[in-house]
Amino acid sequence: MAPTILDGVTPDMRVARDEVFGPVPALQLPDGTRLCDSRLILDYLDFHLSAIDWRAICPRLAGWFATYSKRPSVLGTAPR
C-alpha cells in the first residue's frame, strides 16, 4: 500500500484490488465511509483537510481538477 499523507484517513486498497478496469482511487474515512471518485476525494480534502496543500504536492492533479471542475456536466450537478 502506498503511504498516505492524511492522518486518520487511509486508502482502501480492497476497492482498487477488486476493480475490474484497473485501480480506482479510494479513500476510507475514519467512520468507514468510502470515497471512490477522484473529484469527490479532492472536494473532501478541500473542505475537511484544507491545511493540506495537495495542489502544491500534486500540481498535475490540481490542473486536472481545475479543468474537470469547469465542465458543464460537473457544474450542473454541483451541490448548492
N, C-alpha and C positions, 0 to 999 in steps of 0.2 A: 504494500500500500504506500502511496506517495505521502510524504509528510504534509501536514496541514499547518496553515498559519493562524488558524482560529482556535482559541481555547474553548472547549465545551461543544464544538461543532466539528464532526468528522465526516469524511467522505464515506458513502455507503457503497462498498465495493461489491456487495451482493447484487445490487441493481445493475452495475456495469457488467458483471460476470454473466448475468442471465440475459442481457440484451442481445438479441439475435443479429442485429445490424451493426454491432460494434459498441464500443464503450459509450456510455451516456453519462454526462456529468451528473453527479448526485451528491446531495448534502443531507445528512441526517441531523436534525436538530435535537437538542437535549430532551425534548418531550417525545421523541420517536418519530415525529413528522418527517417525511422525506420530500425534499425538493428535487425534482428530476428535470428541470428545464433551465438552460443557461440564463435566460433573461430573468426568470424568477429568482434564481440564486443570486444574481448580481443586484437585483432590486432589494433582496433581503439584506445583502451586505451594506448597501447604501443606507437603508432605513435603520437597521438594528446594530450594525457594527461600523458606523461612519468613521470611527477613529482609524480604521484600516484603509490606507490609501491604495486600494487594489489597482486603480488606474495607473499609478506610478510603477507598481510592481509588474503589471501586465499591460503595457501600452497597446499591443496588438489587439488584445481582448477588449480594451477600452474603445479602440477605434471601431471594432465590430459592433459593440454595444451601442455606441453613438449612432452609427448608421442604421442598425436594426430598429432602434427605438423611434426613428423618424418615419418608418414605413406606415402608410395609411392603415393597413390592417392591424398594426400594433396600436397606433393612436386611437383608432376607432373602438378598440376593446379595452382601453386602459381604464382602471378604476377612477372614479371621480370623487 
